Amino acid sequence: MKSWLLLPAVAVAEVLLLALPAWPQDDVIKVDVDIVNVLFNVRTKKNGLVGTLTKDDFEIYEDGKKQDIKYFTRESNLPLTIGMLVDTSLSQENLIGEEKQSAITFFGRVLRKEDLAFLISFGSEAELLQDYTNSTKLLRAGLDNLRLSGSPGAYSPTGSPVPTVGTPRGTILYDAVYLAAADQLKSQVGRKVLILLTDGMDQGSRYTRDKAIEGAQKADAIIYSIFHADFRRNGYFYRPSSGDLKRMSEETGGRMFEAGRGNLNEIFKEIEEDVRSQYSIGFTPTNGTKDGTFRKLEIRPKNKEYKIFARKGYYAVRPD
């Protein structure tokens, strides 16, 4: 395994390219490049998963125009790749221990022999703690290597996450999301998920939130955000905003969860249910031009009591 050092975001982009795994040729899935595939979940108003629907229960629209559904299936057997991104900035100091235990329990339940996972920590710098693996032992070792990353000056003396002059880099959340999606996941096959454990604060990223969303959409990666904040750090009460986490999750077809005292395991169980209870819908766009533009997508259930969790669109680019 490679030895990884703490790197600034610009260097991470170059180094993560080296981490792409070589899938055996027999495992490569070949599809019609003119088909747009969308993975999604369906839940009731009471948050119950709905897993017995058929193609006739849905309509799909691209830029407001109805599309013909070419295929529809329940999807649970395609390889699953999970990237877990853990915030190790100073504001998370009292939360990392609980996150370690819940994360390793999650990996032990969710990973099958054909699945892979990787682990990245991010604070003022980013570090690949564990490259692609199916081993819960290696993932545990990676989680045991979580270390705080940040300058004390990145927070005000009261403990609130207010940037101060001369400390422009505190938590490179958006950089970590973009790089994990664009460099780690884009070339993977099957289903792809990013799980963020963070208080949602970004300070010093070179990429914007919208650029992070774009990276995930182009990689066909679903973002699940776990908003985990220590509201009384250093005796000072503050509540960071979770709005950006919610936006990143909703735009990519995932969900945002708010972690309270002792409920991380329950949150991970819901994420596990989601990734094992997906539908896949495919259509050939009536607009076949590959011009790189963003196309809005909407999957409409015929039963208005159901809520759809799916990415909000895709980029019409030619395959690499």
C-alpha positions in Angstrom: 0.0 0.0 0.0 1.2 3.5 -0.8 2.4 5.8 1.9 0.2 8.9 2.0 1.3 12.2 3.5 -0.9 15.2 4.4 -1.2 17.2 1.2 -2.9 20.5 0.2 -5.8 20.2 -2.1 -3.9 21.0 -5.3 -1.5 18.2 -4.7 -4.3 15.8 -3.7 -5.8 16.1 -7.2 -2.5 14.8 -8.7 -1.9 12.1 -6.1 -5.4 10.6 -6.0 -5.1 9.9 -9.7 -2.6 7.2 -8.8 -5.1 5.5 -6.6 -7.5 4.4 -9.3 -7.9 0.6 -9.1 -7.6 -1.7 -12.1 -10.8 -3.7 -12.4 -10.4 -7.0 -14.2 -11.6 -6.8 -17.8 -14.4 -9.4 -17.1 -15.9 -7.1 -14.6 -16.3 -4.1 -16.9 -19.9 -3.4 -17.7 -20.5 -2.2 -21.3 -23.6 -0.2 -21.9 -25.2 1.8 -24.7 -23.5 5.2 -24.4 -26.8 6.9 -25.5 -28.6 5.6 -22.5 -28.9 7.7 -19.4 -29.0 5.6 -16.2 -30.5 7.0 -13.0 -30.4 5.2 -9.6 -33.1 6.3 -7.1 -35.0 5.4 -4.0 -38.7 5.8 -3.2 -40.0 6.5 0.3 -43.4 7.1 1.7 -44.4 10.3 3.6 -43.6 8.4 6.8 -40.1 7.6 5.5 -40.8 3.9 4.7 -38.9 2.4 1.8 -41.0 1.3 -1.2 -39.5 -1.7 -3.0 -42.2 -3.3 -5.0 -42.8 -0.8 -7.8 -42.6 -1.3 -11.6 -41.8 0.8 -14.7 -45.5 1.7 -15.0 -45.4 3.5 -11.7 -43.1 6.3 -13.0 -42.6 8.9 -15.6 -39.2 10.5 -16.3 -38.6 14.0 -17.8 -35.5 15.7 -19.1 -35.6 19.5 -19.2 -39.4 19.2 -18.8 -39.8 16.8 -21.8 -41.2 13.3 -21.1 -38.8 10.5 -22.1 -39.5 6.9 -23.0 -38.3 4.5 -20.3 -36.0 2.0 -22.1 -35.5 -0.3 -19.1 -36.3 -0.4 -15.4 -35.1 -2.7 -12.7 -34.4 -3.2 -9.0 -30.7 -2.7 -8.4 -28.9 -4.4 -5.6 -26.3 -6.7 -7.2 -24.1 -4.2 -9.1 -20.8 -3.6 -7.4 -20.9 -0.8 -4.7 -18.1 1.6 -4.2 -18.2 3.7 -1.0 -16.0 6.6 -0.2 -16.2 7.8 3.4 -15.0 11.4 4.0 -14.4 12.2 7.7 -14.0 15.8 8.9 -10.9 16.0 11.2 -10.9 19.7 11.7 -10.5 21.0 15.3 -14.2 21.5 15.7 -14.7 17.7 15.4 -12.3 16.8 18.2 -14.9 15.4 20.6 -16.8 13.5 17.9 -14.2 11.4 16.1 -14.3 8.5 18.6 -18.0 7.8 18.1 -17.6 8.2 14.4 -14.9 5.6 14.2 -17.0 2.9 16.0 -20.1 3.6 14.0 -18.2 3.6 10.7 -16.5 0.3 11.2 -19.8 -1.3 12.2 -21.3 0.1 9.0 -18.6 -1.3 6.8 -18.9 -4.7 8.4 -22.6 -4.8 7.5 -22.7 -3.3 4.1 -19.7 -4.5 2.2 -20.0 -7.7 0.1 -17.2 -9.5 -1.6 -17.7 -7.5 -4.9 -17.8 -4.1 -3.1 -15.0 -1.7 -2.4 -14.5 1.2 0.0 -11.9 3.9 0.6 -11.4 6.4 3.4 -10.3 10.1 3.3 -9.9 12.5 6.1 -10.0 16.3 5.6 -9.3 19.3 7.7 -6.9 22.0 6.6 -5.4 19.2 4.4 -6.6 16.0 2.9 -5.3 12.5 3.5 -6.1 9.2 1.9 -6.1 6.9 4.9 -7.2 3.8 3.1 -7.2 3.1 -0.6 -9.8 0.8 -2.3 -10.3 -2.3 -0.2 -12.9 -4.9 0.8 -11.2 -5.5 4.1 -12.9 -4.3 7.2 -9.6 -4.8 9.0 -7.8 -2.3 6.8 -10.7 0.1 7.0 -10.6 -0.2 10.8 -6.8 0.6 10.7 -7.5 3.6 8.5 -10.1 4.9 11.0 -7.7 4.4 13.8 -5.3 6.7 12.0 -7.8 9.6 12.0 -5.9 12.7 13.4 -7.0 16.3 13.9 -5.9 18.5 11.0 -6.0 22.3 11.4 -4.4 25.3 12.9 -5.7 26.6 16.2 -6.0 30.0 14.5 -8.7 28.6 12.3 -11.2 29.2 15.1 -11.9 32.2 17.2 -10.8 32.1 20.9 -14.4 31.4 21.9 -14.4 28.2 19.8 -16.8 29.3 17.1 -15.8 28.5 13.5 -15.2 32.1 12.4 -12.3 32.5 10.0 -9.5 34.8 11.2 -7.1 36.9 9.2 -4.0 35.0 8.1 -5.7 31.5 8.4 -7.5 31.1 5.1 -7.5 27.3 5.2 -9.5 25.5 7.9 -11.7 22.8 6.5 -11.5 21.9 2.8 -14.8 20.1 2.6 -15.7 21.1 -1.0 -12.2 20.2 -2.2 -12.4 16.7 -0.5 -15.8 16.0 -2.1 -14.8 17.1 -5.6 -11.5 15.2 -5.6 -13.1 12.0 -4.1 -15.7 12.1 -6.9 -13.7 13.3 -9.8 -10.5 11.3 -9.2 -11.5 8.3 -7.1 -15.0 7.5 -8.3 -15.4 8.7 -11.9 -13.8 5.7 -13.5 -15.5 3.1 -11.3 -18.3 0.9 -12.5 -21.5 0.0 -10.7 -23.0 2.1 -7.9 -21.0 4.9 -6.3 -21.6 6.6 -2.9 -19.9 9.3 -0.9 -20.6 9.5 2.8 -19.7 12.8 4.5 -19.2 13.0 8.3 -18.8 16.7 9.0 -20.3 19.8 10.7 -20.7 21.3 7.2 -18.2 24.1 7.6 -15.9 24.9 4.7 -13.0 27.3 5.0 -10.3 27.6 2.4 -11.5 25.2 -0.4 -10.3 26.0 -3.9 -13.4 24.4 -5.3 -16.9 25.8 -4.6 -19.9 23.9 -3.3 -21.4 23.9 -6.8 -18.2 22.6 -8.3 -18.2 19.8 -5.7 -21.8 18.9 -6.8 -20.8 19.0 -10.4 -17.9 16.6 -9.7 -20.3 14.2 -8.0 -22.9 14.4 -10.8 -20.3 13.7 -13.5 -19.1 10.7 -11.5 -22.6 9.4 -11.0 -21.9 9.5 -7.3 -24.7 9.8 -4.6 -23.8 11.9 -1.6 -25.1 11.1 1.9 -24.2 13.8 4.4 -24.2 13.2 8.1 -24.4 16.6 9.8 -22.4 15.9 13.0 -21.5 19.0 15.1 -20.2 19.6 18.6 -22.5 22.5 19.4 -20.8 23.3 22.7 -17.2 23.0 21.8 -14.9 24.8 24.3 -18.0 25.8 26.3 -19.3 28.0 23.5 -22.6 27.2 21.9 -22.8 27.6 18.1 -24.8 25.9 15.4 -23.2 25.8 11.9 -25.5 25.7 8.9 -26.3 22.4 7.3 -27.8 24.0 4.2 -24.8 23.2 1.9 -24.7 19.6 3.0 -28.4 19.3 2.2 -27.9 20.8 -1.2 -25.1 18.5 -2.1 -27.1 15.5 -1.0 -30.3 16.4 -2.7 -28.7 17.4 -6.0 -27.0 14.0 -6.3 -29.9 11.8 -5.1 -28.9 11.2 -1.5 -30.1 12.5 1.8 -28.8 14.6 4.7 -29.0 13.3 8.2 -28.6 15.2 11.5 -26.7 13.2 14.1 -27.7 13.6 17.7 -26.4 11.9 20.8 -26.0 8.2 20.1 -27.9 7.9 16.8 -25.1 7.5 14.3 -25.6 3.7 14.1 -29.3 4.3 13.2 -28.3 6.8 10.5 -25.8 4.3 9.0 -28.5 1.7 8.9 -30.8 4.0 6.9 -28.0 4.6 4.4 -27.4 0.9 4.2 -31.1 0.4 3.5 -31.0 3.0 0.7 -28.0 1.5 -1.1 -29.5 -2.0 -1.0 -33.0 -0.9 -2.1 -32.4 1.1 -5.2 -34.3 1.2 -8.6 -32.5 1.9 -11.9 -34.2 3.6 -14.7 -32.8 4.1 -18.2 -33.8 6.2 -21.2 -32.4 7.4 -24.5 -32.7 11.2 -24.5 -34.7 12.8 -27.2 -32.0 15.5 -27.2 -29.0 13.4 -28.3 -26.5 16.2 -28.6 -23.4 15.7 -26.5 -22.6 19.3 -25.9 -21.6 19.2 -22.2 -24.6 21.1 -21.0 -26.5 20.2 -17.8 -29.8 18.5 -18.4 -32.4 18.6 -15.6 -34.0 15.3 -14.6 -37.2 14.6 -12.8 -38.7 11.2 -12.0 -42.4 11.5 -11.2 -44.2 8.8 -9.3 -47.8 8.3 -10.3 -48.7 7.8 -6.7 -48.3 11.3 -5.2 -47.8 9.9 -1.7 -44.3 8.7 -2.7 -41.2 10.8 -2.6 -38.3 10.2 -5.1 -34.6 10.5 -4.1 -32.7 10.9 -7.4 -30.0 13.1 -8.8 -31.4 16.4 -10.3 -29.6 16.1 -13.6 -26.6 15.1 -15.6 -24.0 16.5 -17.9 -24.4 15.5 -21.6 -20.7 14.8 -22.3 -19.1 12.3 -24.5 -17.7 9.3 -22.7 -13.9 9.3 -22.2 
